[in-house]
Amino acid sequence: MDVISTVGRRKEALAKVRLMPGQGQVTVNGRSIAEYFPGTILQKQYSHPFEITQLGGKFNISVKVEGGGKASQLGALIHGISRALAAVEDKKYRPLLKKAGLLTRDARVKERRKYGHAGKARAKKQSPKR
């Protein structure tokens, strides 16, 4: 098997994922994933695609994440890993990941600000009544 390269996105974050055969090491921006995303809740989230496909410990993953905040970077990372795992071995894991909703790109982004309003996206200017 060759190296599988995919891209995951969430809000303004972009994760470039490279999946290759190995012992299960995951690095994010040159650091281990546990160091980049500390905590048990985050660990449970980024290991979810591996739990579904039961491929934990079979691949080394190298990720470059840029843009957005930590939460959206984690979402982009999960999306990218899921896309990479879906491309493994004649796409037999794709239905499992699709059913779990991990291959769907979350399209929710921050709403743009409108000119002539009170600064925020949906705020209206206050009108004096007296």
C-alpha positions as CSV (number, residue, x, y, z in Angstrom):
1,M,0.0,0.0,0.0
2,D,1.2,3.5,-0.8
3,V,0.8,6.7,1.1
4,I,-2.8,8.0,1.0
5,S,-3.1,11.8,1.1
6,T,-6.4,13.6,1.9
7,V,-7.7,16.9,3.1
8,G,-10.2,17.5,5.9
9,R,-11.9,20.8,6.6
10,R,-14.0,22.4,9.3
11,K,-14.9,26.2,9.5
12,E,-11.6,27.9,8.7
13,A,-9.4,25.0,9.6
14,L,-7.6,22.8,7.1
15,A,-5.9,19.4,7.9
16,K,-3.6,17.8,5.3
17,V,-3.5,14.1,6.3
18,R,-0.9,11.5,5.1
19,L,-1.8,7.8,6.0
20,M,1.0,5.2,5.6
21,P,1.4,1.6,7.0
22,G,3.0,1.6,10.5
23,Q,2.6,1.1,14.2
24,G,-0.2,3.6,14.9
25,Q,1.8,6.8,15.5
26,V,-0.1,10.0,14.9
27,T,1.8,13.3,14.6
28,V,0.1,16.7,14.3
29,N,2.4,19.6,13.1
30,G,5.5,17.6,14.2
31,R,4.1,16.9,17.7
32,S,2.3,13.8,19.0
33,I,-1.5,14.0,18.9
34,A,-1.8,13.6,22.6
35,E,0.4,16.6,23.1
36,Y,-1.4,18.7,20.5
37,F,-4.9,17.8,21.6
38,P,-4.6,16.9,25.4
39,G,-7.4,15.4,27.4
40,T,-9.5,12.3,27.4
41,I,-12.5,13.8,25.7
42,L,-10.5,15.0,22.7
43,Q,-8.7,11.7,22.6
44,K,-12.0,9.9,22.3
45,Q,-13.0,12.2,19.5
46,Y,-9.9,11.7,17.3
47,S,-9.8,8.0,17.9
48,H,-13.5,7.5,16.8
49,P,-12.7,6.7,13.1
50,F,-10.3,4.0,14.2
51,E,-12.8,2.5,16.6
52,I,-15.4,2.3,13.9
53,T,-13.1,0.7,11.3
54,Q,-11.1,-1.3,13.9
55,L,-7.8,-0.1,12.3
56,G,-6.1,1.3,15.4
57,G,-2.4,0.7,15.4
58,K,-2.1,-0.3,11.7
59,F,-1.2,3.0,10.2
60,N,1.1,5.9,10.9
61,I,-0.6,9.3,10.3
62,S,1.1,12.6,9.7
63,V,-1.1,15.7,9.8
64,K,-0.4,19.4,9.1
65,V,-3.2,21.5,10.5
66,E,-3.6,25.2,9.9
67,G,-6.2,27.9,10.4
68,G,-9.2,28.1,12.8
69,G,-9.2,27.3,16.5
70,K,-8.4,24.1,18.3
71,A,-12.0,22.8,18.1
72,S,-12.3,23.3,14.4
73,Q,-8.8,21.9,13.8
74,L,-9.8,18.8,15.6
75,G,-12.9,18.6,13.4
76,A,-10.8,19.0,10.3
77,L,-8.4,16.3,11.5
78,I,-11.2,13.8,12.1
79,H,-12.7,14.6,8.7
80,G,-9.3,14.1,7.0
81,I,-8.5,10.8,8.9
82,S,-12.0,9.5,8.0
83,R,-11.5,10.3,4.3
84,A,-8.1,8.6,4.3
85,L,-9.5,5.4,6.1
86,A,-12.3,5.4,3.6
87,A,-9.8,5.0,0.7
88,V,-8.1,2.0,2.3
89,E,-8.5,-1.5,0.9
90,D,-11.0,-1.2,-1.9
91,K,-13.1,1.3,0.1
92,K,-14.6,-1.4,2.3
93,Y,-14.7,0.9,5.3
94,R,-16.5,3.7,3.5
95,P,-20.0,2.6,4.4
96,L,-19.2,2.3,8.1
97,L,-17.7,5.8,8.2
98,K,-20.5,7.2,6.1
99,K,-23.1,5.8,8.4
100,A,-21.3,7.4,11.4
101,G,-21.4,10.8,9.6
102,L,-17.6,11.2,9.6
103,L,-17.3,11.7,5.8
104,T,-19.7,14.6,5.7
105,R,-18.1,18.0,5.6
106,D,-19.7,20.2,8.3
107,A,-20.7,23.3,6.2
108,R,-21.5,25.6,9.2
109,V,-19.2,28.6,9.1
110,K,-19.4,32.0,10.7
111,E,-21.9,34.3,9.1
112,R,-20.5,37.4,7.4
113,R,-21.1,40.9,8.8
114,K,-23.5,43.1,6.9
115,Y,-22.8,46.7,6.2
116,G,-25.1,49.3,7.7
117,H,-25.9,47.1,10.7
118,A,-24.7,47.5,14.2
119,G,-21.4,45.6,13.7
120,K,-22.5,42.0,14.1
121,A,-24.1,39.7,11.5
122,R,-27.7,39.9,12.6
123,A,-27.7,42.9,14.9
124,K,-29.8,45.9,14.0
125,K,-29.2,49.6,14.7
126,Q,-31.1,50.9,17.7
127,S,-33.7,53.5,16.9
128,P,-34.5,56.3,19.4
129,K,-38.2,56.6,20.1
130,R,-38.2,59.9,22.0
